[in-house]
Amino acid sequence: MATRTRSSGVTGLAVGLVIFVVLFVAALVAAIMLYTKWDGSQQELAKVQADENRLVTPIERQQPDIQPLLAGSGRPSVIRSLVDENRKLKALISPNDQASLDVILKDAQTAGVEEGKTFIGEISRLKAEVADARHRAELAQKAQADAEAKLAAIHQQIQAASGVYSAAQQKTDVQVQNLMTQGKDEAAQATAARTRLEGELKQAQDAAAAEVKAKSDQLDQLRQEVGILRAKIDQLTQRSGVRSVVDISRLPDGKIIDVSQDGQTVTINLGGKQHIVLGLTFDVYPAGTSLIQKDASGNLVPGKAIIEVDSVGEYTATARVISLDQGASVSTGDVIANVVYDPTATLRFYVYGPFDLDNTGSPSNADKKRVEGMITQWGGKLVQHLDYDTDFLVLGAPPVAPEPLRPEDANDPVKVEEHTRQEQVWKEYQRLLGEAQRYKITVLNQNRFLALVGYVHR
């Protein structure tokens, strides 16, 4: 009896132990399953939070412009709200609300919107420009209306004047018709009156011509008196041993009073009464020139053009332009000058040495004769020696200083004669230079003389 009771207790303990083990295993399995689900939930929660933070961070949630998008359960999602607002903005900016931001920015740049400026600002600027353009258009329309009103007034005046003119013309036609019908007697009287008026006009023209001639003669007389006074001044100056302060060769001789349309022919205020001859040339200087300048070497500065007289009248002459500086032109009022020509005084020249006017390389006395002919033809006077009365010394080609005669040539009469001739020419040349310096006479070599008289080799 006691054995059966002990066996029953062991059996109950075993059963309880088995039940405990089964319950423990079941609890362990349940715990494992719960942990697995919890861990999955945590991972899912972390993923959801990561996705949410990618859309909006905790710091951004606190910003005032983000909070209205998160508030309220009935509002659309943040992404939906942003997409809708983005589409609305695109629709306001571009007709294509599906275009990307880069495309819209490129279109804006093409349209002329500068980088960094807002569309609203550009629209405001364009509105201001449109308003200004409209204002200017209104002003232009008003000005046009005023102009049209003035034009209409002018047309009315023209019409009124035309009416007056037509009435006057009709009245004149009637008067002319009446005069034509008055008869032969009145026509004869008109012819007589016309003849009388033409005679009176001819008398007036003759009187005017006589008065002009008298004035011209008086002017010539005054010029002669001026020449006499200049001569007396020169004599007084020479007696004092000093030449005139003003070099008369630097004074202009006249001026151009007319120029042809092509600029190749001019008219000057000098004629036969002032001893102008055919072929006389003048340098042309700008209007207002009162004294021709000299350069650093003492040469008179050439003019901008050279003219040659080809037709001479009593008080005027015509000339053609034979030389003209590049870019220059001859105008009315320009002054003219020639170093030889002077209508009131005779300039005195001493010419020495051979010349080479045609640049052949061989100076000759024949060209010296040509130089002397230029001087005399244009009113100058040739003198045979230098003194205070001489105005210019014109020198030809400078002679070469002779080398000392070699001993072996001393007995050769031809070489001795040639050496003596060269030495005499050299000494005479130097003597003339010294005399010119002593008397303060202007010295001209061939080039300076030809430039001053306006000679052009053709």
MIVO-891490 format. One record per residue (C-alpha): x, y, z. Coordinates in steps of 0.001 Angstrom, whole numbers, plus 524288, in hexadecimal, padded with zeros to 5 digits. Example, Ala and Ser with C-alpha at 12.3 -4.5 7.8 and 13.67 -1.06 7.14 Angstrom:
8300C7EE6C81E78835667FBDC81BE4
This chain:
80000800008000080B0D808A58030B811F3804EC7F6628067C808637EE1A8058D815907F460813E9818AD7F1B58129F814667E3A9806EE81D227E1BD80E6D828D07E71A819AC826A27DDD8810B2825917D294809E88322E7D607816FE8390E7D74181B11834357CA0A80E88838B07C3F880FD9846027CA3381DCF847057C593819C58439F7B7BF80EF684D8B7B8068186C857DF7BCFB82208854A37B25C817628553E7A82A81277862297AD5382052867AC7ADF482304863937A00C816328695879BC381926875E37A2ED826D38762F79D08821838742E78F6A8177587ECA791AC821F388807796CC82A758854978B0A81F1C887F3781E181BA78948078907829D589918788AF82AB48961777A4981E5E89DF077793823198A9097805E830598A98577987829A38A9D576C30820D38B49E7710982CA28BC62775AC833608BAC1768AF827058BEA77618B825948CA5176ABD833D18CE5B76853831AF8CD56759AE8255B8D56775A8882C5E8DFA4762A8837BE8DFDA7590882E5D8E1C774DA48273A8EC51755448340F8F33D758B8837F38F2B774A7882B688F9D87473F82BD29034B752C0835DA903E875DBB8323C9066876BFA838639140576B03830879171D75ED482406912EB765FC825DE91E9B76EFC826CE92899763CD81AC29316F7623A8192692EDF753AF8197891FE6755B88103891EA07615B803D892275759B4806AC917587504B8074490D6E75BA87FB4D9124B763217EDEF90C3A761987EA008FE7975E167E17D902BE752B77EC979098374B147F38B902AE73FD2801218FD5F741C680CF6906617423F8120F9011E7355E804C59031372EFF8040C910EE73445811B89142772F6D80F2690E187222480283915DA720D080910922A2724BA8149391FCD71B8E80B3E91D4471046803BE929C171318810739319371344814D792B437068D807A492E63700788096393CAC7044F8174093D186FE9F816769341D6F2C580B6692F226EA1B810BF921536EC5580E8591DCE6FAAE81563910B56F8608224E917106F46A82E229155F6FD328340E92098704DB8401A9209F6FC118378E921FE6EFE982FD992D1C6F63C83C6B934346FA29841E8932966EC7E8353C937EB6E691835CB943576F00E843D9946566EC1C83FED945B86DDC3834B694F006E0AE83E45958E16E64583C70956E96F4E6849A29595C6FB2084F0494F5E704A284C0A952BF712CE83FEA95AD270F8E8321A9568D712E382752954DC708FF81E8E95E1C710A1829409686F7108482B1C966BA701E481C7C967646FFCC81BF6973F9707D7827289799A6FFE1820A1975DB6F325813D697BBA6F7DB81B05988566FAF0821499883A6ED7281416985A26E71E80E0F990C26EEE381933999B96EAD4817E39956F6DCA98094B997E36DD3080BC99A5506E3008158B9A8846D85680C099A3376CE2C801799AC126D3A480ADF9B79E6D2DE80E7D9B3E16C4F6800229B2AF6C15F7FDA79BFFA6C75B809319C5C36BFF4804359BF466B3917F6B89C4E56B5FD7FCA99D2606B824804B49D0F86ABB37F8D79CC9C6A41E7F1439D8356A97F7FC309E1666A56E7FCCB9DAC9698227EE329DC70696977EF9A9EAC869A4B7FA869EC39690437F2099E5A1686067E72D9EF24689417F0B99FA67688047F5739F4FF67B027E7919F399676457E481A016467AC27F0E0A0675674407ED789FEDD668087E033A0542667FE7E642A12A4669A27F033A0F8565F0C7E5A5A0A9C655E27DD9FA16CB6583B7E992A1F64656277ED2CA17E2649F77DF84A194B6448F7DFD9A27C9647B77ED22A28EE641337E876A2177635507DD12A2AC76343D7E614A3686635857EF5AA30EB62B5F7E40EA2E5C622617DF5CA3C4C6244F7ECF5A41886219D7EE18A3949615597E139A3EB2610777E492A4CF8612F77EA12A4E70605647F65BA51365FDE07F87AA5EA3603C97FA6AA59576117080340A4E8460C1180B8BA58DB6056880C0FA6096611FC8106EA54546194081B09A51DA60F0781FADA5FDC6104F81FDCA5EC061F0A82791A521261E2D83151A5855614E8832ABA63CB61E24834D0A5AD3629E383EE7A52BF6227A84625A5F4661F0A845EEA639762D2884ABFA561C63143855DBA56D462757859A7A643E62C5C85987A5F2563A4A861EFA536A6365886B92A5C3A62F3686C30A653F63AF686E70A59B56440387914A544763B1187F94A619F63A9E87EF3A627564958884D2A54C764AA588FC2A587D6414689234A650A648C9892C6A5D706558789BF0A538064F2F8A4BBA5E5C64A268A47DA645C657AC8A800A571B65D7F8B34CA55A5653E68B7FAA6334657898B73FA5FCA665F28BEDDA535A663698C934A5B1165C388C9DEA647F667928CB43A58E5670BF8D655A53C7668418DD03A6111668A28DB7DA619C677638E0E8A53C86788E8EC77A57B0670208EEE9A6378678C48EE18A5ADF684CE8F7B6A516767E8B900F4A5CB967B5090045A61D86892890235A542368E5890DF8A51F16856491428A5EAE689B19137EA5A0C697AE91A34A4D50693D090EA9A44DB6980F9056AA3D8468EFD8F6AFA3E496907C8F14AA372F69C518E656A3109694568EA9EA284B689238E15BA2C9267E3A8E323A1F6B6779C8DB7AA1991683078CF88A2211680808C40FA1C6C678B08C1E3A22C766B548B345A20626699B8A85BA16CF66C1889F41A0D416655D891B9A12E8662F188B40A075A65C0888D599F8A865A52887719EFEB64FDB87EC79E48A653C98896E9DA89650D58936C9E2896588B89CFC9E2C864D2089B2F9F0F5648C389B729FD3265137899ADA0BCF64F7F8A2F8A1542656598A149A23B36597E8AD13A27A4651448AD27A2ACA642BD8B422A321F638218B322A3EC163FDA8BB7EA383A64A2F8C58DA334D640318C0C4A252D640318C610A1D6B634908C308A100B62EEE8CAC0A05006351D8CC9FA0C136421D8CB57A028A64D658C747A049765B778C7BE9FC6E667D28BA759FB4866E7C8B9659FCEB67D488AD769FBB26864D8A453A075F687978A86DA10CF692408B712A0ED96903E8BD2AA1C5E691DD8CB86A187A691C98D15DA0C4668B9B8D903A0481695AC8E6F29FF73694D38EB919F2166991F8F6F69EF076A223900799F056696B88FB929FDE1693478F4539F959687248E6BE9FE9D684508DCC39F3F0686DD8D6A89EF85679DA8C8239F160677F28BDEF9E6A7677808BC889E85B668B68C2999EEF365CD48BAA29F603652678BEEF9FACC644E18B8A6A067563E108B2C9A0299630F38A9A3A0E1F62E328AB6FA1C79631D38A09FA26A7632C98A195A34F26363989F99A336D644DA89EB8A2497646908A529A18756411E8A1FEA09FA6407B8ABC09FF79643F98ABFB9F0C26441B8B0579E86F64F948BCD69E17764B8F8C0C99DBF7658D88B8DC9D892664F98BCD69D262671E68B6319C5866752D8A9789C7C567C768A9DB9D68B67A068A05F9DEE8672378A0449ECAD66CBD895959F58E6722189087A03486701189808A0CBA678CF8A4F3A05396785F8B099A0E576766F8BB01A0D2566BDC8C954A10FD66B878D50EA10D56626A8E274A14F0667328E58EA1C0465A6E8D89CA2289657858D52FA2F8065DE68CB74A38D06575B8D0D2A44DB65E4A8DF4BA421A65F6F8E9F0A3C2D6571D8F1FAA31ED65E4290064A312E65A9F90721A242E6585091559A20776566C916AFA132F64FAD92361A0B9F64FE7928049FE4864B5A922939F38B64283915429ED556454390F159E00F642B0900729E2C0641918FD359D5B963B149054A9CD9E644B290DE49C7E963A04919D59C7D4642DD920D79D1B363A3991F579DFFA63EB1920769E9956337D9207C9F831630AE914C49F5EE627BE90C899F2B9633B59120F9FEED63A2F90C31A069C62ED98FF299FFED631878FFBDA041E63FC2902C1A120D63BCD8F772A117C632238EE0EA0D6063CFA8F26AA18EF645408F113A232163A8C8E478A1D79635168DDFFA1E57642788E226A2C476453F8EF3CA2A5B64C108FBC1A31A1648AC90930A2BB26468C914C3A32DE64C9F92338A3166649AD92899A32D5657639246BA3160665919213FA3CEF66E4891711A41266783F90D5FA42D566D1790DD3A345B669559027BA2C2666E56906BEA1E4466AAF9132AA16F36673D90F8FA0B0865EF891A7BA00FA65E5F91B7A9F59765509922BE9E8DD6574F92D2C9EB05661D193B0F9E98865C74944499DF59661E7950219E4A06693B95BE79E23C6604D966A89D92D664E5974709DECB665BA97B7A9DE3C658A0984889D26B657FD992F39D52365521992AB9CCA9648D9987759D51D6437398E029E21E64627994129E2696387B987719DE6163181981099EB2562CE3973C19E4AE62AB79731A9DF2F6387D978779EBBC63E4596DF09F38263727963259EA2B63B89967F69EA81649959685C9F96D6493C95A749F9E5643C9955479F0A464E5C95C2A9F882658DB95663A0553653BA948AD9FF566535294A319FA386613194F3BA07256665E9447BA0EC865F7993A32A05AB6654993FB5A0793672FC940DBA1645670C593297A174166CE292E7DA0FB86790C93676A19076815E930CCA250E67AA9922F2A1FCA67C579255CA1DD468AD192B24A2B5868BF091FA7A31FE6851D915BAA28B168B5391101A240367DFD90875A17E667D3C90FE0A0CC66769A9084EA032066E2390DD09F6BF668589075D9F0AC65C738FD679E89A6640B8F9809F3C166D0F8F8239FD336619E8EFB69F3D6659B18E73C9F0E5665888E5589FF496688C8E17AA030565AB18D8C89F701659858E01C9F0CA64E1E8DB7F9E30464B118E3529DAD4641828DA0F9D464637BE
